Amino acid sequence: MTDPQLYVPRFNVMDPDDVRGFVHAVAAAQLVTVGEDGQPDATFLPVLWEGDRLVGHLARANPHWRRIVTGSPALAVVTGPDTYVSPSWYAAKAEHGKVVPTWNYSVVHLRGRITVHDDPDWVRALVTRLTDRHEEHRADRWRVTDAPEDYVTKNLRPIVGVELVVESVEAKVKLSQNRSDADRAGVAAGLAADGADPDGLVAP
């Protein structure tokens, strides 16, 4: 049996130099683990990719974290904007009609070993870094220290941290790269007309 892999055709390989920037921009992932009973669990959570570690936190009330076996394999799936692509947008439709629908999207898979951190200092440091990440562009930045100390302490209790030691990275960007210039132009125009092209991230 081969190791699980993300299916990435050669024309859909994300530039390695863009992968960290993509994960930094999305800053969230679906964390997938498998409990001792063999049943999978998945939770959407905020994340930071720091060196060879992906870190985030889950709600303490979420049973997922209690089912994580320390050091067990885990998968974090980071996804960007995605959209349906109509074959009616292709120039090839008028030429020969041999076209079908598809989907444009970008995704990064991070695999590694997972550890739960139920330590207040570790969680506080993580929340501080996550907050700084999302507030860094604001003129009037909010900081964890802006709130009363007892209030911060109270609100840290309901969460636990998780840390994935990244062992492999797979990244895919499927933006109609296998189509002709005319077809890609048609997709861009179709998306613009539909208003379904957030920040130009799903257009060719």
Residue pairs with C-beta under 8 A, 6 or more apart in sequence:
4 111
5 170
6 107
6 109
6 170
6 171
6 172
7 172
8 170
8 171
8 172
9 178
11 177
11 178
12 172
12 173
12 174
12 177
13 171
13 172
13 173
14 22
14 106
14 108
14 171
14 172
14 173
16 171
18 171
18 173
19 108
19 169
19 171
20 49
22 78
22 80
22 106
22 108
22 171
23 29
23 47
23 49
23 78
23 108
23 110
24 49
24 133
25 80
26 78
26 79
26 80
27 46
27 47
27 48
27 133
27 134
28 44
28 45
28 46
28 47
28 78
29 44
29 45
29 47
29 54
29 56
29 76
29 77
29 78
29 110
30 42
30 43
30 44
30 76
30 77
30 79
31 42
31 43
31 44
31 45
31 56
31 58
31 64
31 74
31 75
31 76
31 114
31 162
31 164
32 40
32 41
32 42
32 74
32 75
32 76
32 77
33 40
33 41
33 64
33 67
33 68
33 69
33 72
33 73
33 74
33 75
33 114
34 40
34 41
34 72
34 73
35 41
35 67
35 68
35 69
36 67
36 69
39 67
41 63
41 64
41 67
41 68
42 64
43 58
43 62
43 64
45 56
45 57
45 58
45 162
46 56
46 57
46 130
47 54
47 55
47 56
47 76
47 78
48 54
48 55
48 56
48 126
48 129
48 130
48 133
49 110
49 166
50 129
52 165
52 166
53 163
53 164
53 165
53 166
54 76
54 110
54 112
54 163
54 164
54 166
55 126
55 161
55 162
55 163
55 164
56 126
56 130
56 161
56 162
57 123
57 126
57 127
57 130
57 159
57 160
57 161
57 162
58 64
58 65
58 159
58 160
58 162
59 158
59 159
60 157
60 158
60 159
60 160
61 158
65 116
65 160
65 162
68 74
68 114
68 116
68 162
70 114
70 115
70 116
71 113
71 114
71 115
72 113
72 114
73 111
73 112
73 113
73 114
74 111
74 112
74 113
74 114
74 164
75 109
75 110
75 111
76 109
76 110
76 111
76 164
77 107
77 108
77 109
78 107
78 108
78 109
78 110
79 105
79 106
79 107
80 105
80 106
80 107
80 201
80 202
81 105
81 106
81 198
81 199
81 201
81 202
82 103
82 104
82 105
82 106
82 202
83 103
83 104
83 105
83 191
83 196
83 197
83 202
84 101
84 103
84 196
85 101
85 102
85 103
85 104
85 176
85 187
85 190
85 191
86 101
86 190
87 93
87 99
87 100
87 101
88 190
89 183
89 186
89 187
89 189
89 190
89 191
90 99
90 179
90 182
90 183
90 186
90 187
91 180
91 182
91 183
91 185
91 186
92 98
92 99
92 179
92 180
92 182
92 183
93 99
102 174
102 176
103 174
104 174
104 175
104 176
104 187
104 202
104 203
104 204
105 172
105 174
105 202
106 171
106 172
106 173
106 174
106 175
106 201
106 202
107 171
107 172
108 169
108 170
108 171
108 172
109 168
109 169
109 170
109 171
110 164
110 166
110 168
110 169
111 166
111 167
111 168
111 169
111 170
112 164
112 165
112 166
112 167
112 168
113 164
113 165
113 167
114 162
114 163
114 164
114 165
115 162
115 163
115 164
115 165
116 160
116 161
116 162
117 123
117 126
117 160
117 161
117 162
117 163
118 160
118 161
119 161
120 153
120 156
120 157
122 161
123 156
123 159
123 160
123 161
124 144
124 152
124 156
126 161
127 144
127 156
127 159
128 143
128 144
131 142
131 143
131 144
132 143
135 141
135 142
135 143
144 152
175 202
175 203
175 204
176 183
176 184
176 187
176 204
177 204
179 187
179 204
184 204
185 204
187 203
187 204
188 197
188 203
188 204
191 197
191 202
191 203
192 203
196 202
197 203
